[in-house]
């Protein structure tokens, strides 16, 4: 059952199991066999091999990786004169992993921060964290609502910038576990801003918003000047709340804040709940792909944006954001590919590069929060950030499949075999 796990008691050992329904969950708890597991606060094991206490709260995070010699303090130190010192939250995730790597490779000091929740298989998150360790980036295993750890990290590193990419992702899952979205996306972001406002000098903050904030907007392409007050999903509502919170903290406290509305990001080390990755998994398994259509029979269209283009836009936003001094800058930018295509075309490309045919099942769009079309107007990002996407969907899918074949060279692992995206 996605989002719900139980810890079975067995002496000093813990075993995580997936359970088929809420009724099973309650039965196990009532029998005293299982204890409640909160995915937004706890995890089975992190890159630092931490586990939750019996009370369901985290143990204090480790600040070094032991024998390897990597530490949080060392991770924060730039390798070039004048390099930034950046706290990147969500480094166990797709975009956070890639941006952290690029920042480190150019010489910035980077400290990662992630709670490694179980929204999708954590093995992929651990693989990303391992790659980051190899690059000299330490990841603190902590929740964004842990203000004490955030303050300790800022005392240690004195960050010049904060890049908040931590969030409970996914549009459809929000109908199953709405509380996790409020806890992570709203409360977590508020906790982060509360900690930032008390720093002197205050770091500059760039954060992930989403194209989903455009919701039921029918005007295309989507522009930052459009009114965004009709969210189609709880996820979209939490991302819109991020922008409103950012404006409030900018106005009251003078924190420099830039929001980035990402459009359907894909690429190597992507998220297995998103179309490119989940379709590739199903094609390789010989399973059906669900392709949704709108009320008039039209196919969904998405402005698929390759990860390298997103990373360049994100780093440009970090480089160009002004200081946290009143009047501090407040900006929101679209980062997309400005070239929407049908989902069927995405499947065509996956078939071509995977060398296998997909089993397609067309069905009506369910009422879970998806919208019919996304299309980014990136003229503002181009003018102010120099942002210009260069990767076609064909080239991006070719690179994704190349990574996918290398990563799963021995076939899908058991963890991914058991994962079924909503």
C-alpha atoms as a printed R data frame, in Angstrom:
    type eleno elety resid chain resno       x      y       z
1   ATOM     1    CA   UNK     A     1   0.000  0.000   0.000
2   ATOM     2    CA   UNK     A     2   1.822  3.109  -1.222
3   ATOM     3    CA   UNK     A     3   2.607  5.553   1.552
4   ATOM     4    CA   UNK     A     4   1.883  3.140   4.380
5   ATOM     5    CA   UNK     A     5   4.391  0.796   5.950
6   ATOM     6    CA   UNK     A     6   4.558 -1.154   9.172
7   ATOM     7    CA   UNK     A     7   7.524 -1.997  11.394
8   ATOM     8    CA   UNK     A     8   7.316 -5.550  12.669
9   ATOM     9    CA   UNK     A     9   8.752 -6.074  16.124
10  ATOM    10    CA   UNK     A    10  11.298 -8.838  16.480
11  ATOM    11    CA   UNK     A    11  13.744 -8.385  19.323
12  ATOM    12    CA   UNK     A    12  16.180 -5.662  18.416
13  ATOM    13    CA   UNK     A    13  15.553 -6.021  14.693
14  ATOM    14    CA   UNK     A    14  13.166 -4.056  12.542
15  ATOM    15    CA   UNK     A    15  11.586 -5.275   9.343
16  ATOM    16    CA   UNK     A    16   9.643 -3.104   6.929
17  ATOM    17    CA   UNK     A    17   6.737 -4.626   5.078
18  ATOM    18    CA   UNK     A    18   4.241 -3.301   2.579
19  ATOM    19    CA   UNK     A    19   0.650 -3.848   3.579
20  ATOM    20    CA   UNK     A    20  -2.394 -4.290   1.323
21  ATOM    21    CA   UNK     A    21  -4.864 -1.951   2.980
22  ATOM    22    CA   UNK     A    22  -5.558  0.430   5.831
23  ATOM    23    CA   UNK     A    23  -7.610 -2.281   7.536
24  ATOM    24    CA   UNK     A    24  -4.566 -4.584   7.669
25  ATOM    25    CA   UNK     A    25  -2.519 -1.696   9.020
26  ATOM    26    CA   UNK     A    26  -4.928 -1.014  11.879
27  ATOM    27    CA   UNK     A    27  -5.183 -4.719  12.668
28  ATOM    28    CA   UNK     A    28  -1.397 -5.062  12.968
29  ATOM    29    CA   UNK     A    29  -1.203 -2.010  15.217
30  ATOM    30    CA   UNK     A    30  -4.073 -3.202  17.409
31  ATOM    31    CA   UNK     A    31  -2.405 -6.595  17.812
32  ATOM    32    CA   UNK     A    32   0.767 -4.871  18.964
33  ATOM    33    CA   UNK     A    33   2.752 -6.353  16.074
34  ATOM    34    CA   UNK     A    34   3.376 -3.110  14.223
35  ATOM    35    CA   UNK     A    35   3.996  0.504  15.114
36  ATOM    36    CA   UNK     A    36   2.908  3.513  13.119
37  ATOM    37    CA   UNK     A    37   5.363  4.601  10.448
38  ATOM    38    CA   UNK     A    38   5.264  8.177   9.228
39  ATOM    39    CA   UNK     A    39   6.900  8.365   5.800
40  ATOM    40    CA   UNK     A    40   7.228 12.155   5.946
41  ATOM    41    CA   UNK     A    41   9.234 11.947   9.176
42  ATOM    42    CA   UNK     A    42  10.942  8.582   9.186
43  ATOM    43    CA   UNK     A    43  12.669  6.066   6.936
44  ATOM    44    CA   UNK     A    44  14.077  2.566   7.039
45  ATOM    45    CA   UNK     A    45  17.726  3.447   6.564
46  ATOM    46    CA   UNK     A    46  19.478  6.471   5.165
47  ATOM    47    CA   UNK     A    47  22.787  6.920   3.433
48  ATOM    48    CA   UNK     A    48  24.253  7.404   6.929
49  ATOM    49    CA   UNK     A    49  22.629  4.135   8.092
50  ATOM    50    CA   UNK     A    50  20.323  5.829  10.556
51  ATOM    51    CA   UNK     A    51  17.051  4.367  11.772
52  ATOM    52    CA   UNK     A    52  14.063  5.700  13.617
53  ATOM    53    CA   UNK     A    53  13.666  5.329  17.321
54  ATOM    54    CA   UNK     A    54  10.792  3.377  18.828
55  ATOM    55    CA   UNK     A    55   8.980  6.657  19.423
56  ATOM    56    CA   UNK     A    56   8.847  7.242  15.661
57  ATOM    57    CA   UNK     A    57  11.202 10.231  15.733
58  ATOM    58    CA   UNK     A    58  14.601 10.451  14.104
59  ATOM    59    CA   UNK     A    59  17.835 10.007  15.922
60  ATOM    60    CA   UNK     A    60  20.113 13.044  15.661
61  ATOM    61    CA   UNK     A    61  21.752 13.045  12.223
62  ATOM    62    CA   UNK     A    62  25.374 12.114  11.740
63  ATOM    63    CA   UNK     A    63  27.647 14.862  10.495
64  ATOM    64    CA   UNK     A    64  30.289 12.675   8.886
65  ATOM    65    CA   UNK     A    65  30.391  9.403   6.981
66  ATOM    66    CA   UNK     A    66  32.955  7.670   9.159
67  ATOM    67    CA   UNK     A    67  35.710  5.728   7.438
68  ATOM    68    CA   UNK     A    68  35.429  7.616   4.147
69  ATOM    69    CA   UNK     A    69  36.411 10.825   5.887
70  ATOM    70    CA   UNK     A    70  33.679 12.942   4.287
71  ATOM    71    CA   UNK     A    71  32.056 15.393   6.690
72  ATOM    72    CA   UNK     A    72  29.416 18.083   6.585
73  ATOM    73    CA   UNK     A    73  32.037 20.718   7.365
74  ATOM    74    CA   UNK     A    74  34.283 19.588   4.527
75  ATOM    75    CA   UNK     A    75  31.359 19.353   2.133
76  ATOM    76    CA   UNK     A    76  30.535 23.029   2.741
77  ATOM    77    CA   UNK     A    77  33.966 24.341   1.791
78  ATOM    78    CA   UNK     A    78  34.258 25.773  -1.749
79  ATOM    79    CA   UNK     A    79  37.188 24.546  -3.804
80  ATOM    80    CA   UNK     A    80  37.605 27.847  -5.671
81  ATOM    81    CA   UNK     A    81  38.066 31.397  -4.355
82  ATOM    82    CA   UNK     A    82  34.752 33.203  -4.037
83  ATOM    83    CA   UNK     A    83  32.708 30.029  -4.414
84  ATOM    84    CA   UNK     A    84  29.205 29.934  -3.016
85  ATOM    85    CA   UNK     A    85  28.226 27.905   0.045
86  ATOM    86    CA   UNK     A    86  24.889 26.288  -0.766
87  ATOM    87    CA   UNK     A    87  22.447 24.230   1.269
88  ATOM    88    CA   UNK     A    88  20.599 22.026  -1.229
89  ATOM    89    CA   UNK     A    89  17.533 20.334   0.218
90  ATOM    90    CA   UNK     A    90  16.141 17.289  -1.553
91  ATOM    91    CA   UNK     A    91  19.510 15.955  -2.729
92  ATOM    92    CA   UNK     A    92  18.179 12.398  -2.578
93  ATOM    93    CA   UNK     A    93  15.706 13.471  -5.241
94  ATOM    94    CA   UNK     A    94  16.012 13.856  -8.986
95  ATOM    95    CA   UNK     A    95  16.600 17.577  -9.531
96  ATOM    96    CA   UNK     A    96  18.406 18.136  -6.236
97  ATOM    97    CA   UNK     A    97  20.930 15.422  -7.062
98  ATOM    98    CA   UNK     A    98  21.780 16.894 -10.458
99  ATOM    99    CA   UNK     A    99  22.004 20.521  -9.326
100 ATOM   100    CA   UNK     A   100  24.190 19.608  -6.342
101 ATOM   101    CA   UNK     A   101  26.615 17.760  -8.624
102 ATOM   102    CA   UNK     A   102  26.900 20.681 -11.036
103 ATOM   103    CA   UNK     A   103  27.476 23.157  -8.212
104 ATOM   104    CA   UNK     A   104  30.187 21.000  -6.653
105 ATOM   105    CA   UNK     A   105  31.931 20.403  -9.965
106 ATOM   106    CA   UNK     A   106  32.288 24.126 -10.564
107 ATOM   107    CA   UNK     A   107  33.788 24.619  -7.097
108 ATOM   108    CA   UNK     A   108  30.934 25.662  -4.811
109 ATOM   109    CA   UNK     A   109  30.591 24.267  -1.304
110 ATOM   110    CA   UNK     A   110  27.463 22.103  -1.116
111 ATOM   111    CA   UNK     A   111  25.731 20.409   1.798
112 ATOM   112    CA   UNK     A   112  22.873 18.042   0.975
113 ATOM   113    CA   UNK     A   113  19.740 17.591   3.073
114 ATOM   114    CA   UNK     A   114  17.088 14.897   2.590
115 ATOM   115    CA   UNK     A   115  14.679 12.747   4.603
116 ATOM   116    CA   UNK     A   116  14.824  9.821   2.121
117 ATOM   117    CA   UNK     A   117  11.103  9.149   2.372
118 ATOM   118    CA   UNK     A   118   9.533  6.070   0.804
119 ATOM   119    CA   UNK     A   119   7.239  7.735  -1.754
120 ATOM   120    CA   UNK     A   120   9.124  5.723  -4.364
121 ATOM   121    CA   UNK     A   121  11.844  3.059  -3.920
122 ATOM   122    CA   UNK     A   122  14.571  4.465  -1.702
123 ATOM   123    CA   UNK     A   123  17.250  2.402  -3.450
124 ATOM   124    CA   UNK     A   124  17.292  4.982  -6.226
125 ATOM   125    CA   UNK     A   125  17.678  7.766  -3.664
126 ATOM   126    CA   UNK     A   126  20.556  5.950  -1.987
127 ATOM   127    CA   UNK     A   127  22.232  5.509  -5.382
128 ATOM   128    CA   UNK     A   128  22.027  9.254  -5.973
129 ATOM   129    CA   UNK     A   129  23.373  9.956  -2.477
130 ATOM   130    CA   UNK     A   130  26.257  7.565  -3.083
131 ATOM   131    CA   UNK     A   131  27.154  9.399  -6.303
132 ATOM   132    CA   UNK     A   132  27.103 12.667  -4.383
133 ATOM   133    CA   UNK     A   133  29.398 11.248  -1.699
134 ATOM   134    CA   UNK     A   134  31.841 10.219  -4.415
135 ATOM   135    CA   UNK     A   135  31.787 13.831  -5.611
136 ATOM   136    CA   UNK     A   136  32.504 15.140  -2.103
137 ATOM   137    CA   UNK     A   137  28.955 16.117  -1.143
138 ATOM   138    CA   UNK     A   138  27.715 15.068   2.277
139 ATOM   139    CA   UNK     A   139  23.969 14.592   2.775
140 ATOM   140    CA   UNK     A   140  22.408 15.219   6.160
141 ATOM   141    CA   UNK     A   141  19.596 12.754   6.774
142 ATOM   142    CA   UNK     A   142  16.944 14.940   8.347
143 ATOM   143    CA   UNK     A   143  13.439 16.225   7.786
144 ATOM   144    CA   UNK     A   144  12.820 19.781   6.653
145 ATOM   145    CA   UNK     A   145  10.635 20.320   9.722
146 ATOM   146    CA   UNK     A   146  13.658 19.641  11.957
147 ATOM   147    CA   UNK     A   147  14.471 23.262  12.755
148 ATOM   148    CA   UNK     A   148  17.233 22.274  15.173
149 ATOM   149    CA   UNK     A   149  19.214 20.416  12.525
150 ATOM   150    CA   UNK     A   150  18.659 23.223  10.021
151 ATOM   151    CA   UNK     A   151  20.012 25.766  12.507
152 ATOM   152    CA   UNK     A   152  22.994 23.568  13.335
153 ATOM   153    CA   UNK     A   153  23.781 23.187   9.630
154 ATOM   154    CA   UNK     A   154  23.636 26.937   9.120
155 ATOM   155    CA   UNK     A   155  25.833 27.551  12.152
156 ATOM   156    CA   UNK     A   156  28.369 25.104  10.757
157 ATOM   157    CA   UNK     A   157  28.423 26.262   7.160
158 ATOM   158    CA   UNK     A   158  27.238 29.903   7.122
159 ATOM   159    CA   UNK     A   159  25.450 29.408   3.803
160 ATOM   160    CA   UNK     A   160  25.390 32.168   1.231
161 ATOM   161    CA   UNK     A   161  22.510 30.489  -0.632
162 ATOM   162    CA   UNK     A   162  19.742 27.975   0.042
163 ATOM   163    CA   UNK     A   163  18.236 25.915  -2.776
164 ATOM   164    CA   UNK     A   164  15.027 24.267  -1.578
165 ATOM   165    CA   UNK     A   165  14.196 21.290  -3.792
166 ATOM   166    CA   UNK     A   166  12.764 19.127  -1.011
167 ATOM   167    CA   UNK     A   167   9.068 18.360  -1.425
168 ATOM   168    CA   UNK     A   168   6.489 15.632  -1.431
169 ATOM   169    CA   UNK     A   169   6.182 15.160  -5.172
170 ATOM   170    CA   UNK     A   170   3.442 13.737  -7.367
171 ATOM   171    CA   UNK     A   171   0.023 15.008  -8.408
172 ATOM   172    CA   UNK     A   172  -2.040 11.820  -8.061
173 ATOM   173    CA   UNK     A   173  -0.576 10.583  -4.783
174 ATOM   174    CA   UNK     A   174  -1.947 13.701  -3.095
175 ATOM   175    CA   UNK     A   175  -5.416 12.135  -3.224
176 ATOM   176    CA   UNK     A   176  -4.066  9.203  -1.176
177 ATOM   177    CA   UNK     A   177  -1.933 10.975   1.417
178 ATOM   178    CA   UNK     A   178  -2.751 14.698   1.547
179 ATOM   179    CA   UNK     A   179  -1.156 15.127   4.962
180 ATOM   180    CA   UNK     A   180   2.321 14.358   3.648
181 ATOM   181    CA   UNK     A   181   2.022 17.258   1.175
182 ATOM   182    CA   UNK     A   182   1.047 19.743   3.858
183 ATOM   183    CA   UNK     A   183   3.778 18.465   6.198
184 ATOM   184    CA   UNK     A   184   6.563 18.630   3.625
185 ATOM   185    CA   UNK     A   185   5.618 21.318   1.126
186 ATOM   186    CA   UNK     A   186   3.903 23.833   3.404
187 ATOM   187    CA   UNK     A   187   5.131 23.227   6.955
188 ATOM   188    CA   UNK     A   188   8.629 22.216   5.835
189 ATOM   189    CA   UNK     A   189   9.079 25.296   3.659
190 ATOM   190    CA   UNK     A   190   7.799 27.519   6.468
191 ATOM   191    CA   UNK     A   191  10.267 25.946   8.907
192 ATOM   192    CA   UNK     A   192  13.109 26.597   6.476
193 ATOM   193    CA   UNK     A   193  12.139 30.250   6.009
194 ATOM   194    CA   UNK     A   194  11.818 30.710   9.771
195 ATOM   195    CA   UNK     A   195  15.385 29.499  10.213
196 ATOM   196    CA   UNK     A   196  16.675 31.628   7.329
197 ATOM   197    CA   UNK     A   197  15.104 34.844   8.649
198 ATOM   198    CA   UNK     A   198  17.102 34.575  11.883
199 ATOM   199    CA   UNK     A   199  20.480 34.386  10.121
200 ATOM   200    CA   UNK     A   200  22.800 37.372   9.768
201 ATOM   201    CA   UNK     A   201  23.449 37.826   6.980
202 ATOM   202    CA   UNK     A   202  20.390 36.019   5.636
203 ATOM   203    CA   UNK     A   203  21.089 33.550   2.815
204 ATOM   204    CA   UNK     A   204  19.467 34.077  -0.566
205 ATOM   205    CA   UNK     A   205  16.806 31.455  -1.277
206 ATOM   206    CA   UNK     A   206  15.830 29.780  -4.544
207 ATOM   207    CA   UNK     A   207  13.001 27.247  -4.302
208 ATOM   208    CA   UNK     A   208  11.126 24.822  -6.522
209 ATOM   209    CA   UNK     A   209   7.620 25.794  -7.484
210 ATOM   210    CA   UNK     A   210   5.864 23.911 -10.289
211 ATOM   211    CA   UNK     A   211   4.047 24.306 -13.589
212 ATOM   212    CA   UNK     A   212   1.107 22.730 -11.771
213 ATOM   213    CA   UNK     A   213   0.296 26.129 -10.231
214 ATOM   214    CA   UNK     A   214  -1.289 27.077 -13.573
215 ATOM   215    CA   UNK     A   215  -3.999 24.531 -12.807
216 ATOM   216    CA   UNK     A   216  -7.151 25.055 -14.861
217 ATOM   217    CA   UNK     A   217  -5.672 27.994 -16.763
218 ATOM   218    CA   UNK     A   218  -6.751 27.760 -20.433
219 ATOM   219    CA   UNK     A   219  -4.460 30.474 -21.813
220 ATOM   220    CA   UNK     A   220  -1.321 29.051 -23.443
221 ATOM   221    CA   UNK     A   221   1.580 29.302 -23.324
222 ATOM   222    CA   UNK     A   222   1.626 29.758 -19.553
223 ATOM   223    CA   UNK     A   223   3.152 33.049 -18.453
224 ATOM   224    CA   UNK     A   224   4.323 34.277 -15.064
225 ATOM   225    CA   UNK     A   225   1.860 37.153 -15.519
226 ATOM   226    CA   UNK     A   226  -1.132 34.777 -15.614
227 ATOM   227    CA   UNK     A   227  -3.483 34.588 -12.637
228 ATOM   228    CA   UNK     A   228  -2.892 31.267 -10.867
229 ATOM   229    CA   UNK     A   229  -5.793 30.893  -8.471
230 ATOM   230    CA   UNK     A   230  -7.427 27.700  -9.791
231 ATOM   231    CA   UNK     A   231  -5.227 24.751  -8.750
232 ATOM   232    CA   UNK     A   232  -6.348 21.367 -10.083
233 ATOM   233    CA   UNK     A   233  -4.640 19.302  -7.371
234 ATOM   234    CA   UNK     A   234  -3.574 19.470  -3.757
235 ATOM   235    CA   UNK     A   235   0.044 19.292  -4.931
236 ATOM   236    CA   UNK     A   236  -0.550 22.410  -7.051
237 ATOM   237    CA   UNK     A   237  -2.172 24.160  -4.097
238 ATOM   238    CA   UNK     A   238   0.874 23.476  -1.911
239 ATOM   239    CA   UNK     A   239   3.206 24.815  -4.592
240 ATOM   240    CA   UNK     A   240   1.106 27.952  -4.960
241 ATOM   241    CA   UNK     A   241   1.258 28.280  -1.180
242 ATOM   242    CA   UNK     A   242   5.073 28.190  -1.456
243 ATOM   243    CA   UNK     A   243   4.968 31.235  -3.703
244 ATOM   244    CA   UNK     A   244   2.618 33.039  -1.307
245 ATOM   245    CA   UNK     A   245   4.781 32.166   1.700
246 ATOM   246    CA   UNK     A   246   7.856 33.338  -0.192
247 ATOM   247    CA   UNK     A   247   6.218 36.679  -0.927
248 ATOM   248    CA   UNK     A   248   5.249 37.088   2.731
249 ATOM   249    CA   UNK     A   249   8.754 36.375   4.059
250 ATOM   250    CA   UNK     A   250  10.255 38.580   1.372
251 ATOM   251    CA   UNK     A   251   7.942 41.460   2.305
252 ATOM   252    CA   UNK     A   252   8.243 41.202   6.093
253 ATOM   253    CA   UNK     A   253  11.834 40.066   6.610
254 ATOM   254    CA   UNK     A   254  13.621 41.036   3.415
255 ATOM   255    CA   UNK     A   255  14.670 37.525   2.355
256 ATOM   256    CA   UNK     A   256  15.681 37.396  -1.311
257 ATOM   257    CA   UNK     A   257  13.492 34.689  -2.876
258 ATOM   258    CA   UNK     A   258  13.219 33.244  -6.373
259 ATOM   259    CA   UNK     A   259  10.677 30.571  -7.305
260 ATOM   260    CA   UNK     A   260  11.152 28.253 -10.271
261 ATOM   261    CA   UNK     A   261   8.122 26.746 -11.997
262 ATOM   262    CA   UNK     A   262   9.515 23.506 -13.415
263 ATOM   263    CA   UNK     A   263   7.771 21.870 -16.384
264 ATOM   264    CA   UNK     A   264   7.711 18.026 -16.490
265 ATOM   265    CA   UNK     A   265  11.386 17.298 -15.922
266 ATOM   266    CA   UNK     A   266  12.882 14.003 -17.165
267 ATOM   267    CA   UNK     A   267  16.299 12.451 -17.689
268 ATOM   268    CA   UNK     A   268  18.882 10.128 -16.083
269 ATOM   269    CA   UNK     A   269  18.270  9.303 -12.412
270 ATOM   270    CA   UNK     A   270  14.706 10.557 -12.863
271 ATOM   271    CA   UNK     A   271  11.639  9.815 -10.791
272 ATOM   272    CA   UNK     A   272  10.025  6.403 -11.400
273 ATOM   273    CA   UNK     A   273   6.534  7.829 -10.870
274 ATOM   274    CA   UNK     A   274   6.853 10.140 -13.877
275 ATOM   275    CA   UNK     A   275   5.899  9.247 -17.440
276 ATOM   276    CA   UNK     A   276   9.270  8.606 -19.104
277 ATOM   277    CA   UNK     A   277  10.559  6.365 -16.310
278 ATOM   278    CA   UNK     A   278   7.314  4.528 -15.499
279 ATOM   279    CA   UNK     A   279   6.549  3.922 -19.185
280 ATOM   280    CA   UNK     A   280  10.059  2.554 -19.729
281 ATOM   281    CA   UNK     A   281   9.574  0.173 -16.792
282 ATOM   282    CA   UNK     A   282   6.261 -1.089 -18.149
283 ATOM   283    CA   UNK     A   283   7.553 -1.478 -21.697
284 ATOM   284    CA   UNK     A   284  10.452 -3.597 -20.430
285 ATOM   285    CA   UNK     A   285   8.073 -5.690 -18.301
286 ATOM   286    CA   UNK     A   286   5.543 -6.131 -21.087
287 ATOM   287    CA   UNK     A   287   2.872 -4.342 -19.059
288 ATOM   288    CA   UNK     A   288   0.194 -1.982 -20.296
289 ATOM   289    CA   UNK     A   289   0.709  1.767 -20.413
290 ATOM   290    CA   UNK     A   290  -2.207  3.936 -19.376
291 ATOM   291    CA   UNK     A   291  -2.485  6.920 -21.729
292 ATOM   292    CA   UNK     A   292  -5.110  9.414 -20.652
293 ATOM   293    CA   UNK     A   293  -7.438 11.420 -22.856
294 ATOM   294    CA   UNK     A   294  -9.518 14.485 -22.119
295 ATOM   295    CA   UNK     A   295 -13.329 14.720 -22.288
296 ATOM   296    CA   UNK     A   296 -13.217 15.491 -26.026
297 ATOM   297    CA   UNK     A   297 -10.920 12.548 -26.746
298 ATOM   298    CA   UNK     A   298  -7.809 14.697 -27.117
299 ATOM   299    CA   UNK     A   299  -4.535 13.420 -25.720
300 ATOM   300    CA   UNK     A   300  -2.667 14.996 -22.867
301 ATOM   301    CA   UNK     A   301   0.263 17.191 -23.872
302 ATOM   302    CA   UNK     A   302   3.274 17.983 -21.744
303 ATOM   303    CA   UNK     A   303   6.166 20.414 -22.060
304 ATOM   304    CA   UNK     A   304   8.814 17.769 -21.306
305 ATOM   305    CA   UNK     A   305  12.039 19.466 -20.187
306 ATOM   306    CA   UNK     A   306  15.410 17.718 -20.022
307 ATOM   307    CA   UNK     A   307  17.250 17.780 -16.711
308 ATOM   308    CA   UNK     A   308  20.409 19.506 -18.012
309 ATOM   309    CA   UNK     A   309  18.347 22.476 -19.222
310 ATOM   310    CA   UNK     A   310  16.599 22.651 -15.853
311 ATOM   311    CA   UNK     A   311  19.922 22.541 -13.997
312 ATOM   312    CA   UNK     A   312  21.350 25.392 -16.069
313 ATOM   313    CA   UNK     A   313  18.269 27.518 -15.406
314 ATOM   314    CA   UNK     A   314  18.363 26.735 -11.695
315 ATOM   315    CA   UNK     A   315  22.037 27.634 -11.344
316 ATOM   316    CA   UNK     A   316  21.452 30.827 -13.333
317 ATOM   317    CA   UNK     A   317  18.764 31.771 -10.804
318 ATOM   318    CA   UNK     A   318  21.210 31.105  -7.943
319 ATOM   319    CA   UNK     A   319  23.892 33.193  -9.623
320 ATOM   320    CA   UNK     A   320  21.642 36.160 -10.357
321 ATOM   321    CA   UNK     A   321  19.568 36.480  -7.194
322 ATOM   322    CA   UNK     A   322  20.298 39.683  -5.290
323 ATOM   323    CA   UNK     A   323  21.138 39.982  -1.581
324 ATOM   324    CA   UNK     A   324  18.679 39.487   1.273
325 ATOM   325    CA   UNK     A   325  18.475 43.167   2.128
326 ATOM   326    CA   UNK     A   326  15.357 45.324   2.046
327 ATOM   327    CA   UNK     A   327  14.056 45.868  -0.542
328 ATOM   328    CA   UNK     A   328  15.050 42.289  -1.375
329 ATOM   329    CA   UNK     A   329  14.300 40.801  -4.797
330 ATOM   330    CA   UNK     A   330  11.268 38.556  -5.290
331 ATOM   331    CA   UNK     A   331  11.037 36.651  -8.576
332 ATOM   332    CA   UNK     A   332   9.193 33.732 -10.165
333 ATOM   333    CA   UNK     A   333  10.302 32.119 -13.441
334 ATOM   334    CA   UNK     A   334   9.031 29.414 -15.776
335 ATOM   335    CA   UNK     A   335  11.654 26.802 -16.674
336 ATOM   336    CA   UNK     A   336  10.309 24.642 -19.493
337 ATOM   337    CA   UNK     A   337  11.061 23.456 -23.007
338 ATOM   338    CA   UNK     A   338   8.388 25.618 -24.739
339 ATOM   339    CA   UNK     A   339   7.560 22.635 -27.007
340 ATOM   340    CA   UNK     A   340   4.615 20.544 -25.726
341 ATOM   341    CA   UNK     A   341   4.081 17.104 -27.297
342 ATOM   342    CA   UNK     A   342   1.510 14.346 -26.859
343 ATOM   343    CA   UNK     A   343   2.140 11.521 -24.447
344 ATOM   344    CA   UNK     A   344   1.842  9.108 -27.388
345 ATOM   345    CA   UNK     A   345   4.849 10.748 -29.027
346 ATOM   346    CA   UNK     A   346   6.835 10.175 -25.843
347 ATOM   347    CA   UNK     A   347   5.866  6.492 -26.020
348 ATOM   348    CA   UNK     A   348   6.907  6.361 -29.696
349 ATOM   349    CA   UNK     A   349  10.395  7.550 -28.751
350 ATOM   350    CA   UNK     A   350  10.679  5.107 -25.859
351 ATOM   351    CA   UNK     A   351   9.708  2.249 -28.188
352 ATOM   352    CA   UNK     A   352  12.345  3.351 -30.685
353 ATOM   353    CA   UNK     A   353  15.239  3.584 -28.221
354 ATOM   354    CA   UNK     A   354  14.263  0.624 -26.023
355 ATOM   355    CA   UNK     A   355  13.698 -1.550 -29.092
356 ATOM   356    CA   UNK     A   356  10.387 -2.883 -27.773
357 ATOM   357    CA   UNK     A   357   6.735 -2.210 -28.509
358 ATOM   358    CA   UNK     A   358   4.464 -0.765 -25.860
359 ATOM   359    CA   UNK     A   359   1.063 -2.148 -24.983
360 ATOM   360    CA   UNK     A   360  -1.070  1.001 -24.996
361 ATOM   361    CA   UNK     A   361  -4.358  1.423 -23.194
362 ATOM   362    CA   UNK     A   362  -6.202  4.681 -23.795
363 ATOM   363    CA   UNK     A   363  -8.564  5.752 -21.057
364 ATOM   364    CA   UNK     A   364 -10.421  8.836 -19.757
365 ATOM   365    CA   UNK     A   365  -8.448 11.194 -17.558
366 ATOM   366    CA   UNK     A   366  -9.310 10.361 -13.929
367 ATOM   367    CA   UNK     A   367 -10.199 13.080 -11.435
368 ATOM   368    CA   UNK     A   368  -6.863 12.955  -9.626
369 ATOM   369    CA   UNK     A   369  -5.526 16.412 -10.477
370 ATOM   370    CA   UNK     A   370  -3.817 16.051 -13.853
371 ATOM   371    CA   UNK     A   371  -4.367 18.810 -16.407
372 ATOM   372    CA   UNK     A   372  -4.781 18.437 -20.163
373 ATOM   373    CA   UNK     A   373  -1.835 20.531 -21.328
374 ATOM   374    CA   UNK     A   374   1.248 22.379 -20.134
375 ATOM   375    CA   UNK     A   375   3.227 24.860 -22.223
376 ATOM   376    CA   UNK     A   376   5.877 27.210 -20.864
377 ATOM   377    CA   UNK     A   377   6.490 30.765 -21.943
378 ATOM   378    CA   UNK     A   378  10.144 31.216 -20.950
379 ATOM   379    CA   UNK     A   379  10.689 34.727 -22.284
380 ATOM   380    CA   UNK     A   380  11.168 36.194 -18.788
381 ATOM   381    CA   UNK     A   381  13.725 33.538 -17.819
382 ATOM   382    CA   UNK     A   382  15.504 34.097 -21.119
383 ATOM   383    CA   UNK     A   383  15.649 37.862 -20.627
384 ATOM   384    CA   UNK     A   384  16.721 37.834 -16.960
385 ATOM   385    CA   UNK     A   385  18.545 34.505 -16.531
386 ATOM   386    CA   UNK     A   386  19.812 33.832 -20.036
387 ATOM   387    CA   UNK     A   387  17.770 30.611 -19.967
388 ATOM   388    CA   UNK     A   388  17.346 28.797 -23.270
389 ATOM   389    CA   UNK     A   389  16.488 25.077 -23.432
390 ATOM   390    CA   UNK     A   390  18.507 23.214 -26.064
391 ATOM   391    CA   UNK     A   391  17.617 19.531 -25.646
392 ATOM   392    CA   UNK     A   392  14.949 18.080 -27.924
393 ATOM   393    CA   UNK     A   393  12.698 15.362 -26.549
394 ATOM   394    CA   UNK     A   394  14.238 12.874 -28.988
395 ATOM   395    CA   UNK     A   395  17.767 13.580 -27.774
396 ATOM   396    CA   UNK     A   396  16.689 13.686 -24.143
397 ATOM   397    CA   UNK     A   397  14.926 10.316 -24.333
398 ATOM   398    CA   UNK     A   398  17.947  8.828 -26.111
399 ATOM   399    CA   UNK     A   399  20.151  9.924 -23.188
400 ATOM   400    CA   UNK     A   400  17.606  8.716 -20.628
401 ATOM   401    CA   UNK     A   401  17.381  5.255 -22.215
402 ATOM   402    CA   UNK     A   402  21.184  5.047 -22.377
403 ATOM   403    CA   UNK     A   403  21.318  5.687 -18.613
404 ATOM   404    CA   UNK     A   404  18.351  3.383 -17.948
405 ATOM   405    CA   UNK     A   405  19.992  0.425 -19.710
406 ATOM   406    CA   UNK     A   406  23.245  0.970 -17.811
407 ATOM   407    CA   UNK     A   407  21.549  1.381 -14.426
408 ATOM   408    CA   UNK     A   408  19.358 -1.713 -14.859
409 ATOM   409    CA   UNK     A   409  21.900 -3.713 -16.835
410 ATOM   410    CA   UNK     A   410  20.939 -6.866 -14.917
411 ATOM   411    CA   UNK     A   411  17.210 -6.207 -15.179
412 ATOM   412    CA   UNK     A   412  14.870 -4.303 -12.882
413 ATOM   413    CA   UNK     A   413  15.724 -4.859  -9.243
414 ATOM   414    CA   UNK     A   414  13.251 -6.370  -6.804
415 ATOM   415    CA   UNK     A   415  12.507 -3.034  -5.201
416 ATOM   416    CA   UNK     A   416  11.461 -1.532  -8.535
417 ATOM   417    CA   UNK     A   417   9.570 -4.678  -9.530
418 ATOM   418    CA   UNK     A   418   7.314 -4.176  -6.512
419 ATOM   419    CA   UNK     A   419   6.746 -0.483  -7.235
420 ATOM   420    CA   UNK     A   420   3.566  0.494  -9.063
421 ATOM   421    CA   UNK     A   421   3.153  4.237  -9.783
422 ATOM   422    CA   UNK     A   422  -0.301  5.695  -9.225
